[in-house]
Amino acid sequence: MKNCILIIAILLIAFFCAGTVANATPENREIIFSCSPDGWPPFFIVGDDGTVAGIMVDALQAIASAHGYEVNIRTIPEKREALMLDRGIIDARAKAKEWVKVDPEQYTWTAPVIMISVVVFFPKESTKNFSTPEDLVGLRLGTGLGYTYQYLNPYFADNRIRRADAQSGLSILKMLIIGRTDAAIMDKPVALWLIKQNPEFQGRLKFSKPFQEVGYRLMFTKKYNWKPFAELFNQELEKMRGDGGLEKIMKKYQ
């Protein structure tokens, strides 16, 4: 009797799991798209009611809806997000190839939606000039949890630069303001948005010249064949650049 109950339970779990996966495939025209619960303005802005907007969301929804795809947005912590993408539980997230620790070719990528500069922020009263990784030697640097900075990896590896991870850009800047870090490396548009929205940061920080410029893209799981949609996305994105549609989205969040 116990064995029968166990078999039935396993079959029910398998049935419901299969149903869940089936709802998130290219064939069913649903895209499960994720971001951090903290958001990442201006690319992801999570409202008090749980709704998500932002540059990446608006660009994906504009293209997907025009071709009969439904975008289902979920807020998922960074570590779980990566695991769920690998397993095909979610379909897509936003990332730069340069920030992926593993082989980026394990995923299906779109063209960059936007190019973003990576800069170092530091206290306004600092007299230091940050233009190369060597300028950061001996410092404690605020970094994004789960992010890879390839040009800094050798310095992190031998502790010449001490890494201090935080789960959000807001936390990175807060650590810098209260002196828990000496500097912080961030995407410039994200940091400027946060400074604009938080008076306690205003007038207290300055930033370096770009250390790197990266393309912020959509990355899809390879558990399902999202390559045709990625190619479609690229075609439509190019049209949006030409007709001003993408610029209109950008200005909405400036």
ROZA-833500 format. One record per residue: residue number from 0; residue in three letters; x, y, z of N, C-alpha, C, O in turn. Coordinates in steps of 0.2 Angstrom, whole numbers. Atoms other than C-alpha are relative to their C-alpha. Layout:
<sites>
SITE|NUM|ALA|X|Y|Z|X|Y|Z|X|Y|Z|X|Y|Z .
...
</sites>
This chain:
<sites>
SITE|0|MET|4|-6|0|0|0|0|4|6|0|3|11|-4 .
SITE|1|LYS|-5|-6|-1|14|12|5|3|1|-7|4|7|-9 .
SITE|2|ASN|-4|0|7|23|8|-12|-5|3|-5|-3|7|-9 .
SITE|3|CYS|5|-3|5|7|12|-22|-1|8|1|-1|11|-3 .
SITE|4|ILE|1|-7|-1|5|29|-13|6|4|-2|6|9|-5 .
SITE|5|LEU|-6|-3|2|23|33|-16|0|1|-8|2|6|-10 .
SITE|6|ILE|-1|-1|8|22|29|-35|-5|5|-2|-4|9|-7 .
SITE|7|ILE|5|-5|2|6|39|-36|2|7|1|2|12|-3 .
SITE|8|ALA|-2|-7|-2|14|54|-27|6|2|-6|6|8|-8 .
SITE|9|ILE|-5|-2|5|29|53|-39|-3|2|-7|0|6|-10 .
SITE|10|LEU|3|-1|6|18|52|-54|-3|7|-1|-3|11|-6 .
SITE|11|LEU|4|-6|-1|8|67|-48|5|6|-1|4|11|-4 .
SITE|12|ILE|-5|-5|0|24|77|-45|3|1|-8|4|7|-10 .
SITE|13|ALA|-3|0|7|31|72|-63|-5|4|-4|-3|8|-9 .
SITE|14|PHE|5|-3|5|14|78|-71|0|7|1|0|11|-4 .
SITE|15|PHE|0|-8|-2|14|95|-62|6|3|-3|6|9|-5 .
SITE|16|CYS|-7|-3|2|33|98|-66|0|0|-7|2|5|-10 .
SITE|17|ALA|0|0|7|30|93|-84|-4|6|-2|-3|9|-7 .
SITE|18|GLY|5|-5|2|15|105|-85|4|7|1|3|11|-3 .
SITE|19|THR|-4|-6|-2|26|119|-77|5|2|-6|5|7|-8 .
SITE|20|VAL|-5|-1|5|40|117|-90|-3|1|-6|-1|5|-10 .
SITE|21|ALA|3|0|6|28|115|-104|-3|7|-1|-4|10|-7 .
SITE|22|ASN|3|-7|0|21|133|-100|5|5|-2|4|11|-3 .
SITE|23|ALA|-5|-4|1|38|140|-103|5|-2|-6|11|-3|-5 .
SITE|24|THR|-4|3|5|44|135|-120|-2|5|-6|-7|9|-6 .
SITE|25|PRO|2|-4|6|45|144|-137|-6|-2|-4|-10|3|-6 .
SITE|26|GLU|6|3|3|31|133|-144|-6|3|3|-11|5|0 .
SITE|27|ASN|6|-3|-3|19|140|-131|0|7|0|-4|11|3 .
SITE|28|ARG|0|-8|1|25|158|-134|0|3|6|-4|9|7 .
SITE|29|GLU|0|-3|-7|28|162|-116|8|1|2|11|-4|1 .
SITE|30|ILE|-7|-1|-2|45|169|-110|-1|2|8|-3|7|10 .
SITE|31|ILE|0|-1|-7|48|168|-91|7|4|1|12|1|0 .
SITE|32|PHE|-6|-5|0|60|183|-89|1|2|8|-4|4|11 .
SITE|33|SER|-1|-1|-7|68|186|-72|5|6|1|9|8|-3 .
SITE|34|CYS|-5|-5|-3|77|200|-62|0|0|7|-3|-4|10 .
SITE|35|SER|-1|0|-7|83|203|-45|-6|4|4|-9|8|1 .
SITE|36|PRO|5|-3|-4|70|207|-31|1|8|1|-4|12|2 .
SITE|37|ASP|-2|-7|-1|79|224|-29|0|4|-6|0|10|-6 .
SITE|38|GLY|0|-3|6|78|228|-47|7|2|-2|12|1|2 .
SITE|39|TRP|-6|-3|2|92|237|-56|-2|6|-4|0|6|-10 .
SITE|40|PRO|2|-6|4|86|254|-61|6|3|-4|12|3|-1 .
SITE|41|PRO|6|-1|3|85|261|-74|-2|-6|-5|-7|-6|-9 .
SITE|42|PHE|2|6|4|85|243|-82|-5|-4|2|-9|-7|-2 .
SITE|43|PHE|5|4|-3|74|235|-70|-2|4|6|2|6|10 .
SITE|44|ILE|3|-4|-6|62|245|-58|-5|-4|3|-11|-5|0 .
SITE|45|VAL|5|4|-3|52|235|-46|-4|4|5|-1|7|9 .
SITE|46|GLY|5|-4|-4|37|244|-39|-2|-3|7|-1|-9|8 .
SITE|47|ASP|2|3|-6|30|242|-22|-6|-5|0|-6|-9|4 .
SITE|48|ASP|5|5|1|16|232|-29|2|-6|-4|-1|-11|-5 .
SITE|49|GLY|-3|5|3|28|220|-37|1|0|-7|4|-4|-10 .
SITE|50|THR|0|-1|8|26|226|-55|7|2|-1|11|5|2 .
SITE|51|VAL|-6|-1|3|42|227|-65|0|4|-6|-3|2|-11 .
SITE|52|ALA|-1|-4|6|47|241|-77|7|1|-2|11|-2|2 .
SITE|53|GLY|-7|-1|2|63|247|-85|2|-1|-7|-2|-3|-11 .
SITE|54|ILE|-2|0|7|73|248|-101|-1|-7|-3|-3|-8|-8 .
SITE|55|MET|-1|7|3|76|229|-103|-7|-3|0|-9|-6|-5 .
SITE|56|VAL|6|3|0|58|225|-98|-4|3|-6|-8|-1|-10 .
SITE|57|ASP|4|-4|5|50|238|-110|2|-3|-7|-2|-4|-11 .
SITE|58|ALA|-2|2|7|61|233|-125|-2|-7|-1|-4|-9|-7 .
SITE|59|LEU|3|7|2|57|214|-123|-7|0|-1|-9|-4|-5 .
SITE|60|GLN|7|0|0|39|217|-120|-3|3|-7|-7|0|-10 .
SITE|61|ALA|3|-3|6|37|228|-135|1|-5|-6|-3|-5|-11 .
SITE|62|ILE|-2|5|6|46|215|-147|-4|-6|1|-7|-9|-4 .
SITE|63|ALA|3|6|-1|38|200|-139|-8|0|-1|-10|-4|-5 .
SITE|64|SER|7|0|1|20|206|-139|-2|1|-7|-7|-1|-9 .
SITE|65|ALA|2|-1|7|21|212|-157|0|-7|-4|-2|-7|-10 .
SITE|66|HIS|-1|6|4|25|194|-162|-4|-6|4|-3|-12|3 .
SITE|67|GLY|4|5|-4|12|185|-150|3|-4|6|0|-9|7 .
SITE|68|TYR|-3|3|-6|23|181|-136|-2|4|7|-3|10|7 .
SITE|69|GLU|2|-3|-6|18|184|-118|7|0|5|10|-6|5 .
SITE|70|VAL|-6|-1|-5|32|190|-105|-3|-1|7|-7|3|9 .
SITE|71|ASN|2|1|-7|30|183|-88|6|2|4|11|-2|4 .
SITE|72|ILE|-6|-2|-4|42|192|-76|0|-2|7|-6|-2|11 .
SITE|73|ARG|-1|2|-7|48|185|-60|6|3|3|11|4|0 .
SITE|74|THR|-6|-2|-3|59|192|-47|3|-5|4|0|-8|9 .
SITE|75|ILE|-3|6|-3|72|180|-41|7|2|2|11|6|-2 .
SITE|76|PRO|-7|-2|-2|88|182|-31|5|-3|-5|5|-8|-8 .
SITE|77|GLU|-5|1|5|104|182|-41|3|-8|0|3|-10|-6 .
SITE|78|LYS|-3|6|0|111|165|-36|-5|-5|-2|-4|-10|-6 .
SITE|79|ARG|6|4|3|94|156|-39|-1|1|-7|-3|-3|-11 .
SITE|80|GLU|1|-2|7|92|165|-55|4|-3|-5|2|-6|-10 .
SITE|81|ALA|-4|4|5|107|158|-63|-1|-7|0|-1|-10|-5 .
SITE|82|LEU|2|8|0|103|140|-57|-6|-1|-4|-7|-6|-7 .
SITE|83|MET|7|1|3|85|142|-63|1|1|-8|-3|-3|-12 .
SITE|84|LEU|-1|-1|7|91|148|-80|4|-6|-3|2|-9|-8 .
SITE|85|ASP|-3|6|3|103|133|-82|-4|-6|0|-4|-10|-5 .
SITE|86|ARG|5|6|0|89|121|-78|-6|1|-5|-10|-3|-5 .
SITE|87|GLY|5|-1|5|77|129|-90|-7|2|4|-12|2|1 .
SITE|88|ILE|6|-2|-4|65|134|-76|-2|7|-1|-8|9|-2 .
SITE|89|ILE|1|-6|3|66|152|-82|3|0|-7|8|-4|-8 .
SITE|90|ASP|-2|0|7|69|157|-100|6|5|-1|10|3|-5 .
SITE|91|ALA|-5|-6|2|79|173|-100|1|4|6|-3|5|11 .
SITE|92|ARG|-2|-5|-5|88|186|-89|4|5|-4|6|4|-10 .
SITE|93|ALA|-4|-5|3|98|201|-93|7|0|3|8|-1|9 .
SITE|94|LYS|-7|0|-2|117|201|-93|5|2|-5|3|3|-11 .
SITE|95|ALA|-5|-1|5|133|206|-101|4|-6|0|6|-9|5 .
SITE|96|LYS|-4|6|1|144|192|-108|6|0|5|8|-5|7 .
SITE|97|GLU|-6|-1|-4|159|199|-99|-1|-1|8|4|-2|11 .
SITE|98|TRP|1|1|-7|150|196|-82|-1|-7|2|-2|-9|8 .
SITE|99|VAL|2|7|-1|147|178|-84|6|-4|2|11|-4|-2 .
SITE|100|LYS|-6|3|-3|159|167|-74|1|-6|-4|7|-8|-6 .
SITE|101|VAL|-1|6|4|156|151|-85|1|2|-7|0|8|-9 .
SITE|102|ASP|0|-1|8|157|149|-104|-6|3|-2|-11|0|-1 .
SITE|103|PRO|6|-3|3|145|162|-111|-4|-4|-5|-9|-3|-6 .
SITE|104|GLU|3|3|6|142|151|-126|-5|-6|3|-8|-9|-1 .
SITE|105|GLN|5|4|-3|132|140|-114|-7|2|-1|-12|-1|1 .
SITE|106|TYR|6|-3|0|118|152|-117|-1|3|-7|3|3|-11 .
SITE|107|THR|1|-4|7|109|160|-132|-1|7|2|-5|9|6 .
SITE|108|TRP|0|-7|-2|112|178|-132|-3|5|-6|-3|3|-12 .
SITE|109|THR|2|-5|5|104|193|-141|5|5|-1|10|5|2 .
SITE|110|ALA|-5|-6|1|113|208|-148|-1|5|6|-6|4|10 .
SITE|111|PRO|1|-5|-5|116|222|-135|-6|4|-1|-7|7|-6 .
SITE|112|VAL|5|-5|0|101|232|-130|2|7|1|0|12|-2 .
SITE|113|ILE|-4|-6|-2|112|245|-123|7|-1|2|8|-6|5 .
SITE|114|MET|-7|1|-2|130|248|-121|1|5|7|-1|10|7 .
SITE|115|ILE|-1|-3|-6|135|253|-103|7|0|2|11|-5|1 .
SITE|116|SER|-7|-1|-2|151|260|-96|0|-3|7|-4|-1|12 .
SITE|117|VAL|-1|2|-7|158|252|-80|6|5|2|11|5|0 .
SITE|118|VAL|-4|-5|-3|166|265|-69|1|-1|7|-2|-5|10 .
SITE|119|VAL|-2|0|-7|174|267|-52|-3|6|3|-1|12|1 .
SITE|120|PHE|2|-6|-4|165|278|-39|4|0|6|6|-5|9 .
SITE|121|PHE|-4|-1|-6|174|285|-25|-2|7|4|-5|11|0 .
SITE|122|PRO|2|-6|-4|172|299|-11|2|6|-4|8|6|-7 .
SITE|123|LYS|-2|-6|3|172|316|-18|6|3|2|10|7|-2 .
SITE|124|GLU|-6|-3|-3|186|322|-6|6|-4|-2|11|-2|0 .
SITE|125|SER|-6|4|1|197|308|-12|5|4|-6|2|7|-10 .
SITE|126|THR|-5|-3|4|213|314|-21|3|-5|-5|7|-3|-9 .
SITE|127|LYS|-2|5|5|216|298|-30|-3|0|-7|-8|2|-8 .
SITE|128|ASN|2|1|7|215|295|-48|-1|-7|-2|4|-10|-3 .
SITE|129|PHE|1|7|2|207|279|-54|-1|-1|-7|-6|1|-10 .
SITE|130|SER|0|1|7|211|275|-72|2|-7|-2|1|-9|-8 .
SITE|131|THR|-2|7|1|219|257|-71|-1|-4|6|-2|-1|11 .
SITE|132|PRO|1|4|-6|217|242|-60|6|1|5|4|0|11 .
SITE|133|GLU|-6|-1|-4|234|246|-53|-2|5|5|1|5|11 .
SITE|134|ASP|2|-6|-5|226|262|-45|-4|-3|6|-5|1|10 .
SITE|135|LEU|4|3|-5|215|250|-35|3|-5|5|0|-7|9 .
SITE|136|VAL|-4|4|-4|228|240|-27|0|2|7|2|8|8 .
SITE|137|GLY|0|-2|-8|227|239|-8|-7|2|2|-7|4|8 .
SITE|138|LEU|6|-3|-2|209|245|-8|-5|-6|1|-5|-11|-2 .
SITE|139|ARG|6|4|-1|193|237|-3|-6|2|-5|-8|8|-4 .
SITE|140|LEU|5|-3|5|181|238|-18|-7|-3|0|-7|-9|0 .
SITE|141|GLY|7|2|0|162|237|-18|-1|-3|-7|0|0|-12 .
SITE|142|THR|1|4|6|157|224|-31|-7|-3|0|-10|-4|6 .
SITE|143|GLY|7|3|0|140|216|-37|1|-8|1|5|-11|-2 .
SITE|144|LEU|0|7|-1|137|199|-30|-2|-4|-6|-7|-3|-10 .
SITE|145|GLY|1|4|6|139|186|-44|3|3|-6|2|0|-11 .
SITE|146|TYR|-3|-3|6|147|198|-56|7|-2|0|11|-2|4 .
SITE|147|THR|-7|1|1|163|194|-64|3|6|-4|0|9|-9 .
SITE|148|TYR|-3|-5|3|175|208|-69|7|-3|-2|12|-3|1 .
SITE|149|GLN|-6|4|3|188|199|-80|6|4|0|11|1|2 .
SITE|150|TYR|-6|-4|-1|200|213|-80|3|1|7|9|3|8 .
SITE|151|LEU|-2|0|-7|201|213|-61|1|-7|3|4|-7|9 .
SITE|152|ASN|-1|7|-3|201|194|-58|7|-1|2|7|-4|8 .
SITE|153|PRO|-7|1|-3|220|193|-56|1|3|6|5|1|11 .
SITE|154|TYR|-1|-4|-6|219|206|-43|-4|-2|6|-2|-2|11 .
SITE|155|PHE|4|3|-5|205|198|-34|3|-7|2|3|-8|8 .
SITE|156|ALA|-2|7|-1|213|181|-35|6|0|5|6|-4|10 .
SITE|157|ASP|-6|0|-5|229|186|-25|-1|6|5|4|7|9 .
SITE|158|ASN|2|-5|-6|220|199|-14|3|7|-1|3|10|4 .
SITE|159|ARG|-3|-7|1|229|214|-21|-6|5|0|-5|11|3 .
SITE|160|ILE|6|-4|-1|211|221|-22|-5|-4|3|-6|-10|1 .
SITE|161|ARG|5|4|-4|199|215|-9|-7|2|-2|-9|7|-3 .
SITE|162|ARG|7|-1|3|182|212|-16|-5|0|6|-5|-4|11 .
SITE|163|ALA|6|-1|-5|166|217|-5|-6|-1|-4|-8|4|-7 .
SITE|164|ASP|6|1|4|151|209|-13|-7|3|3|-7|3|10 .
SITE|165|ALA|7|-2|-3|133|217|-11|-5|-2|-5|-3|-3|-11 .
SITE|166|GLN|5|3|4|117|211|-18|-3|5|-5|-7|3|-10 .
SITE|167|SER|4|-5|4|111|227|-26|5|6|0|10|8|3 .
SITE|168|GLY|-3|-7|1|118|244|-33|-1|4|6|4|8|8 .
SITE|169|LEU|1|-4|-6|110|253|-18|5|-2|6|7|2|9 .
SITE|170|SER|-4|3|-5|119|242|-6|8|2|-1|12|3|4 .
SITE|171|ILE|-7|-2|2|136|245|-15|1|7|2|7|9|5 .
SITE|172|LEU|-1|-7|-1|134|264|-14|0|1|8|3|5|10 .
SITE|173|LYS|0|-1|-7|129|263|4|6|-2|4|8|1|8 .
SITE|174|MET|-6|2|-3|144|253|9|6|5|-1|10|6|3 .
SITE|175|LEU|-5|-5|2|155|266|0|-1|7|5|4|9|7 .
SITE|176|ILE|2|-6|-4|146|281|9|2|-1|7|4|4|10 .
SITE|177|ILE|-1|0|-7|148|274|26|7|-3|2|9|-4|7 .
SITE|178|GLY|-7|2|-1|166|269|23|2|-7|1|8|-9|3 .
SITE|179|ARG|-2|7|-1|165|250|23|4|-2|-6|7|-7|-6 .
SITE|180|THR|-4|1|5|173|251|6|4|6|-2|2|12|0 .
SITE|181|ASP|-4|-6|2|186|263|-2|-2|2|-7|-2|8|-8 .
SITE|182|ALA|3|-2|6|178|263|-19|-5|-5|-2|-5|-10|1 .
SITE|183|ALA|5|5|2|165|254|-29|0|0|-8|0|5|-11 .
SITE|184|ILE|0|0|7|164|248|-47|-7|-2|-2|-10|-7|0 .
SITE|185|MET|7|1|2|147|249|-55|-1|3|-7|3|6|-10 .
SITE|186|ASP|2|-2|6|138|252|-71|-2|8|1|-6|9|5 .
SITE|187|LYS|1|-7|-1|138|271|-73|-8|2|0|-10|6|4 .
SITE|188|PRO|7|-2|0|119|273|-78|-4|-2|6|-8|1|8 .
SITE|189|VAL|3|3|-6|114|262|-64|1|5|6|-3|7|10 .
SITE|190|ALA|-2|-4|-6|124|272|-51|-3|7|0|-5|10|5 .
SITE|191|LEU|2|-7|1|119|289|-58|-8|0|2|-10|5|5 .
SITE|192|TRP|7|0|-1|100|284|-57|-1|-1|8|-5|3|11 .
SITE|193|LEU|0|1|-7|103|278|-39|2|7|4|-2|9|9 .
SITE|194|ILE|-2|-6|-3|112|294|-34|-6|6|-1|-7|9|4 .
SITE|195|LYS|5|-4|1|98|304|-42|-6|-1|4|-10|4|7 .
SITE|196|GLN|5|2|-4|85|295|-32|1|0|7|-4|0|11 .
SITE|197|ASN|-2|0|-8|94|296|-15|4|6|2|10|6|0 .
SITE|198|PRO|-3|-6|-2|98|313|-8|6|-1|4|11|3|4 .
SITE|199|GLU|-6|1|-4|111|305|4|6|-1|-4|12|-1|-1 .
SITE|200|PHE|-6|1|5|122|301|-11|2|6|-3|8|7|-6 .
SITE|201|GLN|-1|-6|5|121|318|-20|5|4|3|6|6|9 .
SITE|202|GLY|-5|-4|-2|136|328|-20|6|-3|4|11|1|6 .
SITE|203|ARG|-5|4|-4|147|315|-11|4|-5|-4|9|-7|-1 .
SITE|204|LEU|-4|5|4|154|304|-25|2|3|-7|-1|8|-9 .
SITE|205|LYS|-2|-2|7|163|306|-41|2|-7|-3|3|-12|0 .
SITE|206|PHE|-2|6|3|168|293|-54|6|1|-5|7|6|-7 .
SITE|207|SER|-6|0|4|182|288|-65|-2|0|-7|-8|0|-9 .
SITE|208|LYS|1|2|7|184|286|-84|-2|-7|0|0|-11|4 .
SITE|209|PRO|2|7|0|177|270|-90|5|-5|0|10|-4|-3 .
SITE|210|PHE|-5|6|0|186|254|-86|-2|-5|-5|3|-8|-8 .
SITE|211|GLN|2|4|5|176|245|-98|-7|2|-3|-11|5|1 .
SITE|212|GLU|6|-1|2|161|246|-109|-3|-6|-3|1|-10|-7 .
SITE|213|VAL|2|7|2|150|231|-111|-7|1|-3|-11|6|-2 .
SITE|214|GLY|7|1|3|134|226|-121|-5|-3|5|-3|-9|7 .
SITE|215|TYR|5|3|-5|119|223|-109|-5|-3|-5|-9|0|-9 .
SITE|216|ARG|4|4|5|109|209|-118|-5|-4|4|-5|-4|10 .
SITE|217|LEU|4|5|-3|96|196|-115|4|-7|-1|7|-8|-6 .
SITE|218|MET|-3|7|0|103|178|-111|-6|-5|1|-9|-4|6 .
SITE|219|PHE|5|5|-1|92|163|-114|3|-7|1|9|-8|0 .
SITE|220|THR|-2|6|-1|93|146|-108|0|-4|-6|-3|-3|-11 .
SITE|221|LYS|0|5|6|98|132|-120|-3|-6|1|-3|-11|-3 .
SITE|222|LYS|4|5|-1|87|120|-112|-6|-1|-6|-9|-6|-7 .
SITE|223|TYR|5|0|6|74|125|-126|3|5|-5|8|8|-4 .
SITE|224|ASN|-2|-3|6|77|132|-143|-2|7|-1|-7|9|-4 .
SITE|225|TRP|2|-7|1|76|151|-141|4|4|-5|3|10|-6 .
SITE|226|LYS|-4|-4|5|88|155|-155|-4|3|-5|-2|9|-7 .
SITE|227|PRO|4|-4|5|75|159|-168|-3|6|3|-4|11|0 .
SITE|228|PHE|3|-6|-3|67|171|-155|5|5|1|4|11|0 .
SITE|229|ALA|-6|-5|-1|84|179|-151|2|3|-7|3|9|-7 .
SITE|230|GLU|-2|-3|7|87|182|-170|-6|5|-2|-4|10|-5 .
SITE|231|LEU|6|-4|2|69|189|-172|1|7|5|0|12|2 .
SITE|232|PHE|-1|-5|-4|73|200|-157|5|5|-2|4|11|-2 .
SITE|233|ASN|-5|-5|3|89|207|-165|-2|4|-6|-1|10|-6 .
SITE|234|GLN|3|-4|6|80|211|-181|-5|6|2|-4|11|0 .
SITE|235|GLU|5|-6|-2|66|221|-172|4|5|4|2|11|4 .
SITE|236|LEU|-4|-5|-4|79|229|-160|3|5|-5|3|11|-4 .
SITE|237|GLU|-3|-5|4|88|236|-175|-5|5|-3|-3|10|-5 .
SITE|238|LYS|5|-5|2|72|243|-182|-2|5|5|-3|11|3 .
SITE|239|MET|2|-5|-6|68|251|-165|6|5|0|4|11|2 .
SITE|240|ARG|-5|-5|0|85|259|-166|-1|5|-6|0|11|-5 .
SITE|241|GLY|1|-4|6|81|266|-183|-6|5|0|-5|10|-2 .
SITE|242|ASP|6|-4|0|64|272|-180|-1|4|6|-7|8|7 .
SITE|243|GLY|0|-4|-6|67|280|-163|-4|-4|6|-4|-1|11 .
SITE|244|GLY|4|3|-5|57|267|-153|4|-2|6|2|-1|12 .
SITE|245|LEU|-4|1|-6|72|262|-142|2|6|3|2|6|10 .
SITE|246|GLU|-2|-7|-3|77|280|-139|-6|2|4|-5|5|10 .
SITE|247|LYS|6|-2|-4|59|283|-133|0|-4|6|-2|-1|12 .
SITE|248|ILE|0|4|-6|61|269|-121|5|3|5|4|4|11 .
SITE|249|MET|-5|-3|-5|77|276|-114|-2|6|3|0|7|9 .
SITE|250|LYS|1|-7|-3|71|294|-112|-6|-1|5|-6|3|10 .
SITE|251|LYS|5|1|-5|56|287|-102|3|-1|7|0|0|12 .
SITE|252|TYR|-3|2|-7|69|282|-88|6|5|1|10|3|6 .
SITE|253|GLN|-6|-5|-1|81|297|-89|-3|5|5|1|10|7 .
</sites>
